[in-house]
């Protein structure tokens, strides 16, 4: 009897692609990351990430003091900032070619559309469970359960990949297999260990 292939659920930021918050966004505003954090509105990002603020409303509340920002310029900088992390595009290409179904399970805002514009992520990974669309954020258990339920599979039929331990632990507590990603070579080895096909890899990406 054949074993059903797992559905692969991907975190996005710092798992597949770069997170602009740590470098590009502070640089754009001419600040350090700590300076930027101290001047940003304390709750607007979470509201934006959970879909309670529209993108235009978020820009109005971006800074605590309400100063205006150049929206078109910022969006253009963000498009340029999103980049595949080393080895990860080839890995998802290999998994797609091997026939695996892959979906985003990611805490992120409507800026995911800018990632799509820049990288064409949906060629490989469907934007199914982004927090701004579902209103659910990891590590809330409902985030994982909603994904499995929507896909028509049990949590144990999913494989979740993330860079944050707390998100991995929450998935595992629900019976979902989960891998904490450090780099592409390590992730390929973890996938091979689980019998995932099409991820042999070579060279630097495979850790050699």
C-alpha angles and dihedrals in degrees: 000000000000120000115237113246114242121247107241116225117196133202107213114203114076089351101070103356140025121270109230093202094081100050120354098046096049090045091051091056094041093244141112116254090254092051091049093048091051092053100042121096106266099228108021096089093056090046089050091046092052093047097250091119126049117228092257091049090050093055090052089055098036095109124043091231093050096240113166122252132203099252098188092049093047093049090050091051091050092051089055092045098059109093135161113258114242112293097354101108091054090048094054089044089055092048092048091051089050089057103252120153110231131189136176115249097179142145102232145124133241085286084090084086088064090053088053092049091050103039108017090230094172090070084078111009125040117227091232107136110028111151094235088060100040100033088227126115131195132278090035104109090226089066091066096036092051091052094050093044093049091049091048095239136112118255088249090061091062131082114205125198122195139148096226121083095211091057092048092049092051091052093048091050087063094051095261118138109238139182126201106221122220101159140342096262093051090047093051090053091050091049093049090050088058092051095253108161129224099032103102093126129180140222125003094349090059092051097256 
